[in-house]
Amino acid sequence: MNGVEVLAREYKESTWLNYLNYCKIRILSLTNESRNCLDDLEIDTEIKIVLIVRFQSYAREWLHKKVPALDEQKPMELLATESGTKAVKEALLRIPD
């Protein structure tokens, strides 16, 4: 089993929703420019919110970089499948503050 599969299996929807609620509050304190920096991408709104709060101007770059925790795969490519999306969400949850 590879790292992406492990992350997808360990993903817990309740943990994600709790963190998403926190991010929804935090995003309100950001500038409009920051809040809208991923509007042109066709990805899940929940993931956009977390990415913007987590990374702000680095969010777009992170989506297109090979991420070690995701077996050197690009998050944007993983978002094409349900298990890949779960792995990306779990990876986002594990990034330290």
C-alpha positions in Angstrom: 0.0 0.0 0.0 1.4 3.4 -1.0 1.3 6.7 1.0 -1.7 8.0 -0.9 -3.7 4.9 -0.2 -2.7 5.1 3.5 -3.8 8.7 3.8 -7.1 8.0 2.0 -7.8 5.1 4.4 -7.0 7.2 7.4 -9.2 10.1 6.3 -12.0 10.9 8.7 -14.9 13.1 7.4 -15.7 14.4 10.9 -12.1 15.7 11.4 -12.2 17.4 8.0 -15.5 19.1 8.8 -14.3 20.4 12.1 -11.2 21.8 10.5 -13.2 23.2 7.6 -15.5 25.1 10.1 -12.4 26.6 11.7 -11.1 27.6 8.3 -14.4 29.2 7.3 -14.0 31.5 10.3 -10.4 32.3 9.6 -10.9 33.0 5.9 -13.1 36.0 6.8 -10.1 37.8 8.2 -8.2 37.6 4.9 -8.3 40.2 2.1 -10.7 39.7 -0.8 -7.6 39.2 -3.0 -6.5 36.3 -0.8 -10.0 34.8 -0.5 -10.5 34.8 -4.2 -7.0 33.6 -5.3 -8.3 30.2 -6.4 -11.6 31.2 -7.9 -10.5 30.2 -11.4 -9.8 26.6 -10.5 -12.5 24.0 -10.7 -11.9 22.2 -7.5 -14.1 21.6 -4.4 -14.9 24.8 -2.5 -14.1 23.2 0.8 -10.6 22.4 -0.4 -10.2 25.9 -1.7 -11.1 27.3 1.7 -8.6 25.1 3.5 -5.9 25.8 1.0 -6.3 29.5 1.2 -6.3 29.6 5.0 -3.4 27.1 5.1 -1.2 28.6 2.4 -2.6 31.9 1.1 -0.5 33.0 -1.8 1.3 29.6 -1.9 -1.9 27.6 -2.3 -1.8 27.5 -6.1 1.8 26.5 -6.2 1.2 23.7 -3.6 -1.5 22.2 -5.7 0.9 21.9 -8.7 4.0 20.7 -6.8 5.0 17.1 -6.1 4.3 16.6 -2.4 6.4 14.0 -0.5 3.5 13.0 1.8 1.5 12.2 -1.4 4.2 10.0 -2.8 5.6 12.9 -4.9 2.3 13.3 -6.7 0.7 16.6 -7.4 -2.4 17.4 -5.3 -4.2 18.8 -8.3 -3.9 15.5 -10.1 -5.1 13.5 -7.1 -8.2 15.6 -6.8 -9.5 13.8 -9.9 -10.5 10.7 -7.9 -12.4 10.2 -4.6 -9.5 8.4 -2.9 -7.0 11.0 -4.1 -9.2 13.8 -2.7 -9.4 12.0 0.6 -5.6 11.7 0.6 -5.2 15.4 -0.2 -7.6 16.3 2.6 -5.8 14.1 5.1 -2.4 15.5 4.0 -3.8 19.1 4.6 -5.0 18.1 8.0 -1.5 16.8 8.9 0.5 19.9 8.0 1.6 21.5 11.3 0.7 25.1 12.0 
